[in-house]
Amino acid sequence: MTQRPPAELEGFVWGRMPAMADLWVEAWQEAMPEIDFEARRGWLCHRVEALLDEGAVIELAVEPGAGTLLGFVCVHPRTGYVDQLVVHPDHWGEGVAHRLLDVAAACTRHPLVLDVNEENRRAVHFYEKAGFAVVAHGTNPTSGRPTLRMERRAGG
């Protein structure tokens, strides 16, 4: 099996928003097929605008040379809260998510914190392997499904 070169990083630009929304819908449909994420596409676009207004940093992972969007992360530097971490399903397990978490950690002096759907066992397992631990339980305000608040200490 040929190993792909590591993803390149670039900052957010609005011209990438359609590709981000496509990637977000596809990744979430793969992770939780029982939810209609296509119907939530507009929510993501409004959420990205709100995140930028709040001072969040959005970094994109792109395929070297081709520029194809592989994933993105949204983090609040003032708190360390990771609002979105999305990787295209074809690139799960290739280190893209780890690279994006490293970028998020470099944007803040706080521990990284995030909420994950408890039913998304693949994501929960990934975060545990990446050094996150469950610190609280909650509920997703949109779906009503149980969530886990996870935190990763510096160097995690």
N, C-alpha and C positions, 0 to 999 in steps of 0.2 A: 504494500500500500504506500502510495506516495504521500508524503507529508506536505501540507500546504504551508506557504510562508505565513508568518504572523500578520495579523490584521494591522493596517495602518490606522492612525487616529486622526480625526479632524473635528473642529468645532461645529456647532450647530449653525445652519443657515436655513431660512424658510423654504428655499428651493428644494430641500431634502424632505420636507414634511410629507408629501404624498408617498414617498418610498418608506418613510418611517411608519406611517399609518398602515400601509400594506404589510410591512413586516410585523407590526404589532398584532394586527388581526390574524395573520397566518400563524404566528408563534402561539398566541393564546388559544386559537382554535385547536391547535395540535395538543396543547397542554390540558385544556378543559373543553372537550368537544361538545359537552352538553349545554354550553352557554353560547349565545349568538353574539360573538364579538363584532361581526360586521355591523350590527345594529348600534354598537358603541363606538364606532370609528369617529364620529363627530365629537364625542366626549374627549377622546385623546387629543384632538386638535385644540380644543378649548383648554384642556389640562396643560398642554405644552405652553400655550400663551400665558396662562396663569403662573406656571412655574418660572418662566422667564421674568415676568413682572415681579415675582417674589425674590429674584436674585439667584435662582438655581443655575447650575452649570449643566449643559447638555453636551456630551461628547459622543461622537459616532465612531464605530469601527467599520472600516471599509476594506474590501479586497484589494490587495496591492496590485497596482497597474490598471485593473478594471474599474475600480471605484465603486463597485457594487456594495450596497449597504448590507453589512453582516449583523449589526446590532447597535444598540445605543444605551446610554445610562444617563439618568437625570439625578443630580445630587444637590442638596442644599448645603453650601459651604458653612453657613453659620450654625448648623445643627448636626451635620453628618447624615441626615435622612436621605436614603436612596428611594426616590419616588417611583422610578421605573428602571428596570434592568431587563432588556429584551435582546434575545439573540435568535437569528433565523434557525428553525429546526434542522436544516441541513448542516448547520455548523455547531450544533450542540456537542459538547465533549471535545472540542478542538482548542480550548483555552481562550476563546473570545470573551466569555463572561468573566473569567479571571482577570484578563487584561483590563476590561472595563471597571471591575471592582478596584483594581490598582489605581486607575485614573481617578475614580471617585474618592478613594482614600487620600490621594495626593491633593485633592481640592479642599480638604478640611483638616482641622486639628482635633476634631471630635471623633469618637468611635463611630463607625458606620452602623446605622440602624435602618431597619426596613420592616415592612409588613408583607407576609406571604400567605396565600390561601393554604390553610391546613391540609386540604384535600389534594393539593399539588405536591404529591410526595416526591416527585423528581426534583422540584425546586427546593423543597425543604432539605432533602439529602445533599444537594449541591451546596447549599448555604452552610450546612453543618460541616461538610468537608472543607469549606473555605474559612472555617474558624468562627462561624456565627453560633450563638447559643440562644435558646428561647428565653425571653425575659418577661413575657406577658402573653395573654390570650385576648382576642377581640373578635369583632364581627365586621365584615366588609359592609360598608354603608349602602352599596349599590345592590349587591346580590343577597345580603343577609347570611352569607356563608361564614363559617369560623375562620379566623386568621390567627397567625402567630406573629408576635413582635419579636424580631431577632436582632441581636447586637453582636458586633465584632469589635473586640478591643484592638488597639493599635498593635500592629505586627501580626495580626491574626491571619 
